[in-house]
Amino acid sequence: MPAIDKFPLIPCDALFGNPTKAQGRISPDGKYLSWLAPKDGVLNIWMAPRDDLDAAKAMTSATDRPIRQHFWSPDSNSLLYIQDKGGDENFLLYSINVESGVETTLTPFENTRVDIIGGSETIRDKILIGLNNRDPQFHDVHLLDLNTGDLELVYENNSFAGFMADDTLTLRMAMRQNEAGGTDYFNVADNAAEEAPFVSTAMEDSMTTSPAGYTTDGSTLYWLDSRGRNTAALFAQDTASGEKTLVAENDKADIGGTIRNNKTGVVEAYSVNYLKTEWTAINEGIKASLEWLDSQLNGQFGIASRTDDDKTWIVWNDPVTEPSGSYIYDRCAQTLTPFYVTRPELEGAPLQPMHPVEIASRDGLILPSYLTLPPGSDTDASGQPAAPVPMVLLVHGGPWARDDYGFVSSVQWLANRGFAVLQVNFRGSTGFGKDFINAGNKQWGLKMHDDLIDATDWAIEQGITTADQVAIMGGSYGGYATLAGLAFTPEKFACGVDIVGPSNLETLLETIPPYWAPMVKIFHERMGDPSTEEGLDLLKAASPLYKADQITKPLLILQGANDPRVKQSESDQIVGAMKVANVPVTYVLYPDEGHGFAKPSNNIAYTAIAENFLAECLGGRSEVIGETVRNSTAQILEGAEHVVGLAESLTD
């Protein structure tokens, strides 16, 4: 690979290690800035006065699992974050008082997952939360005083999947899945839900129709709504009369995010994400700000945080071919002050552009996709390599999710190692209207898999790669797609990397987290109902486990032991079946991780193993494994001998 050898190898720790800073926020009163940054090697929350970053101090002292989400209390008195244990997704809510630095566990319960139900513009010291500490299936609604920690039970929940409140922190709506797999919406008055729903959706609209919040005065309820249409449009409903007014629509993609007035809650701008995210402003002031930012920044940008007076924004910027950064935007002075660069060690690195492409499936669906090419391969910057290169088909999870345009560490890593990276929004992916989602119903291992094959064939026909140089890789559903790819179409892919992917759809549905139980009908409608003979047959036919003996190409499996969504047994089963069939497999288990890997040392070990696996299979470049695995918690349960340098790294 003479062309790529002219470009430096980006170290894995530069892509997957701790960022220098991340998740910048500004306090609602505008006095403080906060962010995530390492303290003793672990991501913690830091804070500084807005005008004195040199006075920054760590506000938390996590020593094992990184803190990955934080936000400000509405009254600016405290910093809040959620954290689980070892990836079990039982997230608890924590608070740090800004003045005293005292940290409090606001939800001090075992085996409990907190949901944030609602905050308020006018009640600044309280929020509504859901807790499933009484019944793991259902979240009871509590009013939480953020300063005292007092919890007041508002609603004991024995049937509903979710709630919506207005600005007075009064419950107004409850949601429950119906027998058809759609959603029933119930009015709530005086903390009691009405017996009959005021509106219902069918299964076909269940992922593209939902209420999107009230204005501050409660007079308007926004909806993202696909009923009677394909893509989800934004509607404003008068809560007194019930009359709905169309605010925004797009024929290619659902309406996505909104920017709302801080005080009134009125929508002032909205986004649409087809191949890239595009914002349209309704309010002239917001329009002027977005247009000015667009003139100043290269690539995609968005608002991460805003002050109450809306005069200051924290703006993130993703140029894709440069490390992402964050800025302090003074809207009155029209100034952008650099806040931080997330990964300054990537400045000057050969980061590659991402090319949006549309690929036609065999039955005529257009699959919005993204292609990233290795350095030196695209000599005329056309999005086409001068000669075919090895390719990794990188499949997103969900499957009810999507790939997006922008910087992705795993994409840049694979491209830097010498691979074209193709990301496909196959049928069932979200964001492109309900017809696209519903085209994937009960198509696991069938037409959803065909889309991936069609995209691979497109890449071969375009001269991007050759038929013998394609690997398949992904996490969650992407891990399933990897197993399906090697088991159902064993000659199509040269090898596969499965990260927390299910192998047996029957046992996957049997072991879903208890708090997903109120929504289980949608899984049955979109995957197959195991309580029926037809549904069970469909699930078994789509399960790679039963064709494990058909796998002939190298396979790497990585699993978190504490994964509540895809249990360790999913990986154990297929590894066991492959051993019985004498099919080689490499199996890596992380005892302190869940559905994906949070700890940088574990991510670096995973990438070190995976890139040496791919280099052996496809060619390409890799760093030596060295001490990366020993510096992680990875346990090599099977097949260390199948990855170059792995067995040696465990004994050196």
MARKE-601813 format. One line per field, with one value per residue (C-alpha): chain; x, y, z. Coordinates in pm, 1 decimal, decimal comma. Example, Ala and Ser with C-alpha at 12.3 -4.5 7.8 and 13.67 -1.06 7.14 Angstrom:
2
ch: A|A;
east: 1230,0|1367,0;
north: -450,0|-106,0;
up: 780,0|714,0;
END
This chain:
652
ch: A|A|A|A|A|A|A|A|A|A|A|A|A|A|A|A|A|A|A|A|A|A|A|A|A|A|A|A|A|A|A|A|A|A|A|A|A|A|A|A|A|A|A|A|A|A|A|A|A|A|A|A|A|A|A|A|A|A|A|A|A|A|A|A|A|A|A|A|A|A|A|A|A|A|A|A|A|A|A|A|A|A|A|A|A|A|A|A|A|A|A|A|A|A|A|A|A|A|A|A|A|A|A|A|A|A|A|A|A|A|A|A|A|A|A|A|A|A|A|A|A|A|A|A|A|A|A|A|A|A|A|A|A|A|A|A|A|A|A|A|A|A|A|A|A|A|A|A|A|A|A|A|A|A|A|A|A|A|A|A|A|A|A|A|A|A|A|A|A|A|A|A|A|A|A|A|A|A|A|A|A|A|A|A|A|A|A|A|A|A|A|A|A|A|A|A|A|A|A|A|A|A|A|A|A|A|A|A|A|A|A|A|A|A|A|A|A|A|A|A|A|A|A|A|A|A|A|A|A|A|A|A|A|A|A|A|A|A|A|A|A|A|A|A|A|A|A|A|A|A|A|A|A|A|A|A|A|A|A|A|A|A|A|A|A|A|A|A|A|A|A|A|A|A|A|A|A|A|A|A|A|A|A|A|A|A|A|A|A|A|A|A|A|A|A|A|A|A|A|A|A|A|A|A|A|A|A|A|A|A|A|A|A|A|A|A|A|A|A|A|A|A|A|A|A|A|A|A|A|A|A|A|A|A|A|A|A|A|A|A|A|A|A|A|A|A|A|A|A|A|A|A|A|A|A|A|A|A|A|A|A|A|A|A|A|A|A|A|A|A|A|A|A|A|A|A|A|A|A|A|A|A|A|A|A|A|A|A|A|A|A|A|A|A|A|A|A|A|A|A|A|A|A|A|A|A|A|A|A|A|A|A|A|A|A|A|A|A|A|A|A|A|A|A|A|A|A|A|A|A|A|A|A|A|A|A|A|A|A|A|A|A|A|A|A|A|A|A|A|A|A|A|A|A|A|A|A|A|A|A|A|A|A|A|A|A|A|A|A|A|A|A|A|A|A|A|A|A|A|A|A|A|A|A|A|A|A|A|A|A|A|A|A|A|A|A|A|A|A|A|A|A|A|A|A|A|A|A|A|A|A|A|A|A|A|A|A|A|A|A|A|A|A|A|A|A|A|A|A|A|A|A|A|A|A|A|A|A|A|A|A|A|A|A|A|A|A|A|A|A|A|A|A|A|A|A|A|A|A|A|A|A|A|A|A|A|A|A|A|A|A|A|A|A|A|A|A|A|A|A|A|A|A|A|A|A|A|A|A|A|A|A|A|A|A|A|A|A|A|A|A|A|A|A|A|A|A|A|A|A|A|A|A|A|A|A|A|A|A|A|A|A|A|A|A|A|A|A|A|A|A|A|A|A|A|A|A|A|A|A|A|A|A|A|A|A|A|A|A|A|A|A;
east: 0,0|259,4|22,0|-103,9|242,5|322,1|68,8|129,8|-40,9|-279,6|-227,2|-533,1|-508,9|-541,6|-876,6|-1009,7|-830,7|-969,2|-1048,0|-868,1|-1206,4|-1558,5|-1926,0|-1883,3|-2172,6|-2252,9|-2456,8|-2805,6|-2708,2|-2397,9|-2148,2|-1972,2|-1843,7|-1832,3|-1692,6|-1565,3|-1189,8|-955,7|-863,0|-605,6|-687,5|-1066,7|-1321,9|-1467,3|-1665,8|-1465,4|-1586,5|-1445,5|-1575,2|-1677,1|-1402,2|-1127,3|-1062,1|-728,8|-927,6|-1073,8|-1121,5|-1248,6|-1594,7|-1611,2|-1370,3|-1463,2|-1174,3|-1298,7|-1584,0|-1578,2|-1857,2|-2008,5|-2314,6|-2354,6|-2586,6|-2673,5|-2964,5|-3212,1|-3127,5|-2749,3|-2689,2|-2562,2|-2404,6|-2584,9|-2475,5|-2596,2|-2381,2|-2424,5|-2211,1|-2000,3|-2228,6|-2546,0|-2745,2|-2902,0|-2831,0|-2852,3|-2865,3|-2594,4|-2560,0|-2262,4|-2334,4|-2145,4|-2061,8|-1975,6|-1857,7|-2060,0|-2173,4|-2507,8|-2664,7|-3013,5|-3151,3|-2976,6|-3136,6|-3011,1|-3100,8|-3275,6|-3273,9|-3368,8|-3559,0|-3583,3|-3949,9|-3961,3|-3801,5|-3941,2|-3864,8|-4051,0|-3978,5|-3601,9|-3515,3|-3721,6|-3760,7|-3983,6|-3810,2|-3914,6|-3781,1|-3831,5|-3711,6|-4059,2|-4125,9|-3841,5|-4089,3|-4248,5|-4117,1|-4308,9|-4312,3|-4148,4|-4095,2|-3728,3|-3598,3|-3253,1|-3118,6|-3249,1|-3277,1|-3635,6|-3844,0|-4222,8|-4423,8|-4649,0|-4781,0|-4754,2|-4724,2|-4839,6|-4896,7|-4752,1|-4431,8|-4384,4|-4524,6|-4520,2|-4550,9|-4597,3|-4393,9|-4574,9|-4434,7|-4789,3|-4843,5|-5051,9|-5010,2|-4929,8|-4829,1|-4880,8|-4822,9|-5140,0|-5204,1|-5137,5|-4786,8|-4877,9|-4916,4|-5218,5|-5203,0|-5400,5|-5486,9|-5375,9|-5562,4|-5498,5|-5234,4|-5488,8|-5491,4|-5819,9|-5937,0|-5967,5|-5694,8|-5760,8|-5561,5|-5384,7|-5128,7|-5094,4|-4777,9|-4669,3|-4649,7|-4510,0|-4151,8|-4234,9|-4516,3|-4479,8|-4560,0|-4267,3|-4346,4|-4559,0|-4496,7|-4430,2|-4788,0|-4925,0|-5135,5|-4954,7|-4846,8|-4596,0|-4610,0|-4376,0|-4639,8|-4638,9|-5007,7|-5157,3|-4815,7|-4470,2|-4213,3|-4270,5|-4374,3|-4378,2|-4725,2|-4842,3|-5166,2|-5384,4|-5448,7|-5785,1|-5939,5|-5731,7|-5662,6|-5328,6|-5117,7|-4835,0|-4505,9|-4251,8|-4218,4|-3970,2|-4039,9|-3706,5|-3650,4|-3828,8|-3816,5|-3540,5|-3428,4|-3572,4|-3446,5|-3706,4|-3738,3|-3590,7|-3877,0|-4183,5|-4093,6|-4204,7|-4017,6|-3786,0|-3590,4|-3594,8|-3355,1|-3378,8|-3113,2|-3119,8|-2754,9|-2645,4|-2817,7|-2972,8|-3133,9|-3423,8|-3500,8|-3850,0|-3736,9|-3533,7|-3289,6|-3213,0|-3181,2|-2923,3|-2721,6|-2724,6|-2626,5|-2339,6|-2213,1|-2232,6|-2012,2|-1752,5|-1731,0|-1622,4|-1847,5|-2143,5|-2222,7|-2487,9|-2586,7|-2467,2|-2581,4|-2747,0|-2784,5|-3128,6|-3110,7|-3007,6|-2722,0|-2450,3|-2432,5|-2180,7|-2142,0|-1982,8|-1817,1|-1733,7|-1518,9|-1471,7|-1116,3|-999,8|-1062,3|-1394,0|-1399,6|-1622,6|-1671,9|-1830,2|-2061,5|-2163,2|-2472,1|-2478,1|-2109,5|-2102,2|-1783,9|-1665,3|-1417,6|-1242,0|-1338,1|-1139,3|-1036,1|-1164,3|-861,5|-575,9|-343,9|-538,4|-443,8|-249,9|-346,6|-462,1|-832,7|-1042,7|-1356,4|-1686,2|-1876,5|-2258,4|-2385,0|-2722,9|-2731,8|-3026,7|-3138,7|-3250,6|-3616,6|-3568,6|-3525,6|-3270,8|-3025,7|-2862,9|-2504,4|-2155,9|-1822,4|-1483,9|-1166,0|-812,4|-547,3|-374,9|-632,9|-848,6|-592,4|-840,2|-1071,5|-1362,5|-1484,2|-1355,5|-1024,9|-775,3|-763,5|-974,8|-890,0|-995,2|-1328,6|-1505,0|-1884,8|-1952,3|-2311,6|-2489,5|-2674,4|-3040,0|-3149,4|-3391,5|-3118,2|-2906,6|-2561,8|-2487,7|-2246,7|-1955,3|-1638,3|-1654,7|-1347,5|-1402,3|-1443,3|-1125,0|-937,6|-1035,7|-965,3|-624,2|-545,5|-603,1|-970,2|-1258,6|-1544,8|-1902,7|-2189,0|-2536,1|-2870,2|-3050,2|-3429,2|-3545,8|-3313,3|-3476,0|-3500,0|-3614,7|-3989,4|-4212,3|-4216,2|-3840,1|-3864,1|-4158,7|-3989,1|-3767,8|-4050,5|-3979,9|-3688,6|-3399,2|-3166,4|-3385,9|-3432,9|-3240,6|-2949,1|-3011,2|-2960,0|-2613,6|-2531,2|-2660,9|-2445,5|-2143,6|-2211,8|-2244,8|-1899,8|-1752,2|-1918,4|-1793,7|-1436,9|-1409,9|-1316,3|-1300,4|-1520,7|-1256,0|-1157,8|-1469,0|-1506,9|-1830,7|-1824,6|-2060,1|-2202,8|-2541,9|-2760,2|-2437,6|-2291,9|-2597,0|-2552,9|-2191,9|-2294,4|-2572,5|-2333,9|-2086,6|-2353,3|-2612,4|-2380,4|-2052,6|-1872,6|-1957,9|-1726,3|-1360,8|-1406,5|-1621,1|-1600,0|-1904,9|-1935,8|-2216,4|-2431,0|-2720,8|-2696,1|-3032,7|-3331,8|-3555,8|-3333,2|-3265,0|-3635,6|-3657,4|-3385,2|-3468,7|-3431,8|-3745,9|-3806,5|-3844,9|-4134,0|-4402,2|-4275,8|-4219,0|-4509,5|-4319,4|-4033,2|-4278,6|-4439,4|-4109,6|-3906,1|-4145,1|-4370,1|-4217,5|-4558,2|-4684,1|-4559,5|-4508,3|-4325,1|-4100,5|-4011,3|-3924,1|-3698,8|-3519,4|-3467,8|-3314,1|-3086,2|-2722,3|-2682,5|-2859,1|-2622,2|-2303,4|-2161,7|-2190,3|-1937,8|-1609,9|-1438,2|-1245,2|-1465,5|-1380,5|-1644,2|-1626,9|-1875,9|-1945,0|-2028,3|-2277,6|-2469,4|-2840,5|-2959,9|-2759,1|-2663,4|-2327,6|-2516,0|-2574,9|-2203,2|-2149,7|-2408,6|-2258,3|-1901,7|-2011,5|-2183,0|-1875,5|-1652,9|-1882,3|-1857,8|-1478,8|-1504,1|-1226,6|-1335,4|-1169,3|-1378,5|-1294,6|-1493,4|-1485,8|-1604,0|-1660,3|-1843,2|-2196,4|-2349,9|-2032,6|-1711,6|-1683,2|-1331,0|-1062,6|-820,5|-1082,1|-1156,4|-786,0|-744,0|-1045,3|-909,2|-562,5|-703,9|-944,8|-693,8|-446,4|-731,7|-834,5|-473,8|-429,8|-759,1|-756,2|-408,9|-386,2|-186,0|-184,7|-0,7|151,6|-77,9|197,3|64,3|-278,4|-463,6|-279,9|-360,6|-730,8|-972,9|-1009,5|-1024,0|-936,8|-1168,9|-1110,3|-881,2|-590,7|-384,6|-603,6|-496,7|-138,8|49,7|-238,2|-115,9|235,3|102,7|-50,4|277,0|545,4;
north: 0,0|258,0|560,0|527,3|463,4|827,9|925,9|893,0|621,3|791,1|632,9|457,8|656,0|980,4|859,5|650,6|779,2|1051,9|1379,9|1686,7|1848,2|1758,0|1842,7|2213,0|2384,5|2729,4|2780,5|2923,2|3244,6|3276,3|3286,8|2953,5|2720,1|2343,7|2052,1|1696,7|1639,7|1379,9|1388,0|1121,9|956,2|939,8|1179,0|1409,8|1733,0|2056,2|2409,9|2762,4|3118,1|3221,2|3482,8|3289,1|2944,3|2938,4|2901,8|2567,9|2298,4|1942,1|1914,4|1534,2|1257,4|953,0|705,9|412,4|465,8|791,9|1044,1|1082,2|1306,2|1622,5|1923,0|2227,1|2262,8|2527,2|2755,2|2733,4|2616,8|2272,5|2051,8|1725,6|1399,7|1042,9|734,7|358,1|75,2|-128,4|-62,8|-204,2|105,5|150,1|521,7|722,3|1102,1|1296,0|1662,0|1883,7|2212,5|2486,6|2691,7|2419,4|2146,5|1892,0|1595,3|1425,7|1111,7|1237,6|890,3|662,6|334,2|-4,6|-155,3|164,4|364,9|732,1|904,7|1282,4|1355,6|1733,1|2061,8|2411,8|2766,4|2912,4|2651,5|2653,0|2433,9|2124,5|1868,0|1566,2|1230,5|869,5|593,0|218,5|124,7|-1,8|-203,1|-249,8|-241,5|94,9|436,8|612,4|989,9|1197,6|1568,7|1618,3|1923,4|1969,6|2164,6|1955,3|1618,0|1576,9|1336,3|1361,6|1084,6|1236,4|931,3|559,0|404,4|52,5|60,4|356,8|370,3|746,3|1083,7|1447,0|1750,0|2122,8|2412,7|2402,3|2047,0|1918,2|1587,6|1644,5|1323,7|954,3|709,4|335,7|86,8|-61,3|-414,4|-315,1|-197,2|170,0|418,7|532,5|884,0|964,2|1299,7|1335,2|1565,7|1601,8|1328,6|1078,7|940,7|916,2|565,7|613,9|757,0|1090,5|981,8|667,9|583,2|268,2|60,4|210,7|557,2|448,2|558,7|873,9|1026,2|1165,4|1476,6|1719,0|1940,4|2232,7|2601,7|2761,9|2883,6|2541,4|2681,5|2493,1|2130,4|2048,3|1716,7|1535,1|1357,8|1118,0|1024,9|1053,2|1120,6|961,5|1186,9|1328,9|1693,7|1947,2|2058,0|2305,8|2204,8|2451,7|2272,5|2443,4|2384,6|2086,4|2257,8|2163,2|2389,2|2270,3|2435,8|2248,9|1949,1|1786,8|1519,6|1334,6|1327,1|1372,5|1703,3|1654,4|1901,2|2239,4|2560,9|2707,3|3039,2|3005,8|3194,0|3104,0|2761,0|2862,6|2692,1|2939,8|2704,1|2341,3|2095,0|1829,7|1560,5|1373,4|1342,3|1638,1|1844,7|2166,8|2431,1|2658,2|2954,8|3092,7|3371,4|3651,3|3682,3|3310,2|3323,4|3601,5|3410,5|3083,5|3258,2|3440,4|3118,0|2945,6|3216,8|3173,4|2796,0|2516,5|2210,5|2122,5|2314,4|2329,8|2474,8|2274,7|2513,2|2855,9|3112,8|3207,1|3545,5|3369,4|3613,5|3348,6|3012,7|2732,7|2620,6|2294,3|2269,1|1952,1|2011,2|1631,5|1667,3|1860,1|1782,3|1914,2|2220,2|2433,5|2810,1|3072,2|3275,6|3623,8|3696,7|4069,6|4135,3|3879,2|3720,4|3361,0|3287,2|2949,2|2731,2|2416,9|2166,8|1824,4|1627,5|1868,3|1574,4|1521,8|1863,9|1801,1|1431,9|1292,2|1295,3|1200,7|1362,9|1177,6|1151,7|1129,0|888,4|748,6|377,2|201,6|-130,4|-415,9|-323,9|47,5|193,7|473,2|406,2|727,7|627,1|758,9|662,5|747,6|660,7|595,7|867,8|885,7|672,9|954,3|1151,6|1387,3|1432,5|1286,1|1046,2|760,0|579,4|569,3|191,5|-47,9|-66,5|-304,9|-203,3|-234,2|-231,5|-60,1|-130,9|90,8|-35,5|-5,6|-106,2|181,1|443,2|589,1|684,9|1058,1|1285,5|1397,8|1297,8|940,0|802,8|448,0|566,8|775,8|490,3|237,0|479,1|558,0|187,1|163,1|73,7|236,5|263,3|231,0|317,4|232,3|349,4|26,2|-8,8|12,3|306,2|614,1|971,5|905,9|868,9|588,3|403,9|353,3|229,0|0,7|-148,8|-322,1|-480,1|-852,3|-827,2|-906,2|-1127,2|-1077,1|-749,0|-554,8|-784,8|-757,2|-380,5|-437,0|-684,0|-441,4|-162,0|-390,5|-486,4|-116,4|-49,7|-337,0|-218,5|136,7|12,8|119,5|-232,3|-588,0|-883,8|-1057,7|-754,2|-665,4|-707,7|-651,9|-493,4|-330,0|-305,8|-413,4|-459,5|-405,0|-699,6|-905,3|-800,4|-917,7|-1259,9|-1279,9|-1174,9|-1453,2|-1717,1|-1643,3|-1524,3|-1692,0|-1616,6|-1246,1|-1115,8|-1186,7|-1159,1|-995,5|-804,0|-840,7|-604,0|-688,1|-840,8|-1081,6|-1428,7|-1573,7|-1342,9|-1561,8|-1535,4|-1168,6|-1093,0|-1315,2|-1117,3|-753,6|-513,1|-504,8|-134,7|-222,4|-458,0|-187,9|-149,8|-517,0|-530,3|-312,1|-563,3|-840,7|-642,7|-538,4|-856,1|-1145,6|-1257,1|-1557,3|-1646,3|-1746,0|-2036,8|-1813,8|-1548,8|-1800,5|-1959,3|-1615,6|-1535,2|-1868,6|-1838,4|-1493,2|-1608,4|-1663,3|-1911,8|-2183,4|-2144,0|-2102,6|-2410,4|-2227,5|-1964,5|-2015,6|-1676,8|-1532,0|-1382,8|-1160,2|-1123,0|-860,7|-850,3|-659,5|-891,2|-644,7|-568,2|-538,7|-526,1|-798,2|-1039,3|-1212,7|-1533,7|-1407,5|-1420,5|-1731,0|-1922,1|-1864,1|-1912,8|-2245,2|-2346,8|-2256,3|-2461,5|-2761,5|-2715,3|-2668,6|-2320,1|-2086,2|-1774,3|-1514,0|-1409,3|-1111,5|-1038,5|-719,9|-794,2|-425,5|-309,5|-317,4|-238,0|-94,1|12,0|324,8|304,1|439,9|160,0|-94,5|87,6|108,7|-264,8|-340,9|-133,2|-283,6|-635,2|-547,0|-367,6|-653,7|-894,3|-685,8|-641,8|-1017,9|-1058,9|-764,8|-620,0|-266,8|-114,1|-164,0|-72,3|-355,3|-474,9|-427,5|-372,8|-243,2|-561,5|-601,7|-239,3|-313,2|-552,8|-761,5|-1137,3|-1345,5|-1642,6|-1802,8|-1782,7|-1558,2|-1746,3|-1618,4|-1252,4|-1161,1|-1061,7|-1121,2|-1438,9|-1294,0|-971,7|-1168,2|-1330,2|-1068,5;
up: 0,0|-111,3|-119,7|235,4|375,0|304,7|571,0|944,4|1143,0|1386,0|1729,9|1870,7|2192,0|1993,7|1858,6|2145,4|2453,4|2675,6|2500,3|2631,1|2689,3|2585,3|2637,6|2708,5|2886,4|3025,6|3340,8|3278,6|3459,4|3240,5|3528,2|3482,5|3215,9|3266,3|3068,4|3091,6|3113,7|3261,6|3627,4|3714,3|3382,8|3428,3|3276,7|3541,3|3548,1|3559,3|3612,9|3585,5|3600,1|3251,5|3229,4|3406,2|3260,9|3444,7|3767,0|3651,6|3911,6|3906,5|4063,8|4074,1|4166,7|3958,3|3972,3|3765,5|3519,6|3321,0|3361,3|3014,8|3059,7|3262,9|3269,5|3478,6|3719,1|3596,4|3892,0|3824,7|4181,7|4093,5|3830,5|3761,8|3607,5|3567,2|3614,1|3610,3|3744,7|3506,1|3209,8|3370,0|3256,6|3598,8|3588,1|3909,5|3933,5|4117,5|4211,2|4299,1|4473,7|4289,5|4598,8|4850,4|4611,2|4810,1|4600,6|4668,4|4528,0|4449,3|4372,9|4627,4|4525,7|4410,8|4073,6|3972,1|3652,2|3660,7|3379,0|3350,0|3277,8|3284,8|3383,0|3406,7|3303,4|3603,0|3874,8|3879,5|4177,6|4097,5|3821,4|3760,2|3745,1|3698,0|3923,7|3882,7|4232,3|4331,8|4015,8|3764,3|3473,8|3552,1|3647,5|3924,9|3888,0|4162,0|4217,6|4305,7|4491,2|4340,2|4637,7|4928,0|4756,3|4881,6|4671,5|4657,1|4492,7|4228,5|4046,3|4118,4|3776,8|3701,4|3327,8|3140,2|2937,0|2968,7|3073,0|2968,1|3195,4|3137,1|3272,3|3607,3|3648,2|3627,8|3449,9|3137,9|2937,3|2976,0|2701,9|2674,7|2396,6|2251,0|2129,0|1768,7|1855,4|1833,6|2116,9|2316,2|2463,1|2777,7|2929,7|3291,2|3529,2|3903,0|3871,4|3745,2|3392,8|3205,4|3124,3|2750,0|2528,2|2362,3|2058,2|1935,9|1672,7|1468,1|1471,5|1139,7|1301,9|1638,5|1565,8|1371,4|1578,2|1929,6|2132,5|2139,1|2437,7|2552,1|2531,3|2868,5|2906,7|2813,2|2530,3|2254,5|2229,6|1958,0|1773,0|1540,7|1336,1|1041,3|1053,7|706,8|554,3|525,2|690,2|1037,3|1018,9|1301,0|1408,2|1672,3|1843,0|2030,9|2361,0|2411,8|2069,1|1954,0|1621,8|1466,2|1245,3|1021,9|1119,6|907,1|675,8|440,2|182,1|222,4|597,7|927,3|1108,0|1364,7|1629,9|1720,8|1875,1|2110,0|2283,2|2632,0|2795,0|2588,8|2454,8|2105,3|1819,4|1646,1|1418,0|1310,6|1150,5|882,0|846,6|517,3|414,3|626,9|894,3|767,9|989,5|894,0|1119,4|1175,4|1408,6|1248,0|1539,3|1536,4|1158,1|1177,1|1437,0|1242,4|919,6|1092,5|1250,4|913,6|766,0|1040,7|1083,4|853,5|857,2|1075,8|1394,0|1661,1|1996,8|2296,5|2570,1|2614,7|2888,4|3016,8|2847,1|2523,1|2473,6|2498,6|2326,9|2352,6|1991,4|1880,0|1540,6|1346,2|1035,3|990,1|853,7|1160,8|1527,4|1654,4|1874,7|2090,1|2101,4|2324,0|2101,1|2218,1|2009,7|2085,7|2012,4|1727,6|1860,1|1869,3|2146,5|2129,7|2424,9|2344,6|2079,4|2179,2|2058,0|1981,3|1915,1|1590,1|1455,0|1136,3|1128,4|791,3|874,3|575,1|427,3|445,3|117,5|131,3|-134,9|-235,1|-316,0|-477,7|-331,3|-554,9|-500,1|-562,3|-213,1|-193,4|90,4|222,9|293,3|368,3|214,2|364,4|176,5|305,2|276,8|-60,0|-240,4|-378,5|-574,5|-744,3|-441,1|-637,9|-371,1|-585,9|-521,0|-806,7|-760,7|-550,8|-180,6|97,8|252,1|585,5|575,6|909,6|1018,3|1271,3|1577,3|1665,8|1410,2|1472,2|1455,5|1175,1|1057,8|1033,2|855,2|1072,0|1252,3|1384,1|1559,4|1434,6|1074,3|1081,0|1248,6|982,1|696,8|841,9|854,2|479,4|442,6|263,1|512,6|389,5|626,0|501,5|631,6|546,0|562,3|922,3|989,7|1137,3|1015,9|658,8|711,1|828,2|494,5|519,9|879,2|811,3|506,1|763,8|963,3|1015,3|774,5|1008,4|805,7|499,5|312,3|575,8|504,3|129,8|157,7|302,7|28,0|-236,6|-94,7|-96,7|-457,9|-544,6|-395,3|-596,2|-917,9|-858,1|-827,8|-465,1|-358,0|-488,7|-407,5|-196,5|12,4|214,1|591,1|783,5|1127,2|1376,1|1725,5|1862,8|1551,8|1356,0|1547,3|1455,2|1090,2|1110,1|1239,6|980,0|706,9|785,2|855,6|584,6|305,8|402,4|76,3|68,9|337,8|404,1|783,3|1048,9|1377,1|1603,4|1900,1|2148,2|1874,0|1936,7|1785,0|1892,8|1846,3|2059,4|2366,7|2288,5|2333,7|2642,7|2820,7|2743,5|3039,1|3257,0|3187,4|2817,1|2894,3|2846,8|2488,8|2402,1|2156,3|1911,9|1910,4|1831,7|1552,2|1396,6|1454,3|1512,1|1798,1|1978,7|2127,1|1781,4|1572,5|1270,7|1472,6|1645,3|1313,1|1174,5|1471,4|1451,5|1076,9|1129,1|1412,9|1308,0|1593,6|1395,7|1100,5|1300,9|1129,6|794,9|903,1|721,8|748,6|1044,7|1317,9|1613,0|1886,7|2163,4|2451,3|2772,1|3062,7|3215,7|2896,9|2991,0|2628,9|2458,5|2732,5|2742,7|2667,9|2313,1|2243,4|2455,7|2251,3|1910,1|2032,3|2179,5|1856,1|1652,2|1881,9|1839,0|1462,3|1486,1|1337,4|1460,1|1649,4|1869,8|2171,0|2394,7|2711,0|2918,4|3275,5|3362,6|3048,5|2914,7|2575,4|2430,4|2599,9|2813,1|2948,7|2713,7|2803,1|2698,2|2373,5|2291,4|2357,5|2136,3|1848,9|1886,3|1862,5|1581,9|1359,8|1380,8|1303,7|1000,8|884,4|874,2|687,8|443,6|457,0|588,3|868,5|1242,4|1556,9|1755,7|2033,2|2287,6|2637,5|2533,0|2626,1|2955,7|3039,4|2992,2|3157,2|2838,1|2885,4|2579,3|2619,6|2280,3|1981,8|2082,6|1826,4|1541,4|1584,2|1501,0|1814,6|2056,2|2223,8|2251,1|2406,0|2691,8|2793,4|2719,3;
END
